[in-house]
Amino acid sequence: MKNQIVASIAALPFALGAVFAGAAEAAGLTGRIAFNGFFTNITLSEGELSFNPNPGDLIASVTTGSFTQFNAATIQGPLTFDGSGDSPFEVTSVTNPFLDLGTFGNPDTSDGVNTFALHSGSTVTVMDTNGGAEIMLDLNGWFTDEFGDETRGIGNITFQMAGVDAEYIEGIFDGSIDPIETTFSGEVIAEMKPVPEPTVLFGLGVVTAGLVASRRQKNS
């Protein structure tokens, strides 16, 4: 019986190693990616944000973690909301995937692999600034890597307009002022790793259960 206990204890580190290895393999995309719409503008209109062209190309300006493999992306809209009230506006519908990550000049920026999809909780906020107005689109969603593993993503897109105020921008969103285009930039962070795969956890549970059973038999 003592040998069984020793064998179970000896197997435990290997099971733990398998857990962490499984977690690493299933970690998905982590880190941050900042981008600018060098080739793409954002369009403000009644109850809507979209892009021109749509989808439009983005250039990655800063990348960390697993995002260092990407230097470009495509972005697509529209995002719609009720613009009849006051800021902030809650986004009610989106076009997914919102971002498709890849490398500049390659078709992998539109292949539906390594993507960021928006979920509920995104908002559009309009604020007065010195000499103009700033609009911020909060982003909430999930990254999905090439293996289908997901990590939660949060971030924002910001854009400024000189010579106008927040009330003017809200007028665009409620339809009383004509649509307008402007440049933008943004950043998204993959902030949370998923748990290890269930099959890996099951393996650890088997080893742990064996250790407990052996101890109980010894004590009985």
Number of C-alpha atoms within 10 A of each C-alpha: 10 10 9 14 17 12 14 19 15 12 15 18 13 13 20 16 13 17 22 17 15 18 18 15 13 20 20 23 26 21 16 20 24 21 20 22 22 14 12 22 22 23 18 19 23 20 20 23 22 22 22 18 15 15 19 20 25 26 20 24 14 15 19 14 12 16 21 13 12 19 21 23 28 23 26 22 23 20 21 20 19 15 22 16 11 15 18 16 21 18 24 15 16 21 15 18 22 22 27 26 28 24 15 17 11 11 9 17 24 19 12 17 19 26 25 28 19 22 17 13 12 22 18 23 18 23 17 16 16 9 11 15 20 19 21 19 22 19 26 20 22 22 27 22 21 12 11 13 17 24 22 20 24 20 19 18 18 18 16 20 18 11 11 15 18 19 15 16 25 26 19 20 26 19 15 14 14 13 16 12 16 15 17 18 21 21 19 22 23 24 15 17 17 14 14 18 17 11 11 18 18 13 16 21 14 13 21 17 12 17 19 12 14 18 14 10 9 10 7 5
